[in-house]
Amino acid sequence: MTKADLLAALDAAEAGRWDEAHEIVQQHEADETACWIHAVLHAIEGDHGNARYWFARAGKPDRAANATAAELATIRATLGT
């Protein structure tokens, strides 16, 4: 997965286009950052069980109950943008 793909997923998620973001990250399930974004998307949707699974795949602590726009900002900062 390229950085551009990850940024496109973040842009879509932050704009409320969760289906678009979800489609992007689903194509890259082996990428830890894509899994992290995937986790946040499920947390936003209220699917905390699925979010926990994706946080684990991303190697991140379970934040399913409180993942927010701040979590997406943290991901963006990790990418250096």
C-alpha positions in Angstrom: 0.0 0.0 0.0 1.3 3.4 -0.9 1.4 6.5 1.3 -1.0 8.1 -1.2 -3.5 5.2 -0.7 -3.3 5.7 3.1 -3.8 9.4 2.8 -6.7 8.9 0.4 -8.4 6.6 2.9 -7.8 9.2 5.7 -9.1 12.0 3.6 -12.3 10.0 2.8 -12.7 9.0 6.5 -12.3 12.6 7.7 -14.8 13.8 5.1 -17.4 11.2 6.4 -17.1 9.0 3.3 -16.6 5.9 5.3 -17.6 3.5 2.6 -14.9 4.9 0.3 -12.3 4.7 3.0 -13.4 1.2 3.9 -13.0 0.1 0.2 -9.4 1.5 0.1 -8.2 -0.2 3.3 -9.9 -3.5 2.6 -7.6 -3.8 -0.5 -4.5 -3.7 1.8 -5.3 -5.9 4.8 -1.6 -6.9 5.2 -0.6 -3.2 5.9 -0.6 -2.3 9.6 -1.6 1.3 9.0 -4.5 0.3 6.7 -5.6 -2.1 9.5 -5.4 0.8 11.9 -7.6 3.0 9.7 -9.9 0.0 9.3 -10.2 -0.3 13.1 -11.1 3.4 13.5 -13.8 3.1 10.7 -15.5 0.3 12.5 -15.3 2.1 15.9 -16.9 5.2 14.3 -19.7 2.9 13.0 -20.2 1.5 16.5 -19.0 -2.0 15.5 -16.6 -2.3 18.5 -16.0 -6.0 18.2 -14.8 -5.6 14.6 -12.8 -2.6 15.6 -11.0 -4.5 18.3 -10.1 -7.2 15.7 -8.6 -4.6 13.4 -6.8 -2.8 16.2 -5.2 -6.1 17.0 -4.2 -6.7 13.4 -2.6 -3.2 13.4 -0.6 -4.0 16.5 -2.4 -1.2 18.4 -4.0 -1.1 21.8 -7.8 -1.6 21.7 -9.3 1.8 21.5 -12.6 0.7 20.0 -14.7 2.5 22.6 -13.1 5.9 22.1 -11.7 6.1 18.6 -12.5 9.4 17.1 -11.3 12.0 14.6 -8.4 12.4 17.0 -7.3 8.9 16.2 -7.4 9.6 12.5 -5.3 12.7 13.2 -2.8 10.5 15.1 -2.6 8.2 12.1 -2.0 11.2 9.8 0.7 12.5 12.0 2.4 9.0 12.0 2.5 9.3 8.2 4.3 12.6 8.5 1.7 14.8 7.0 
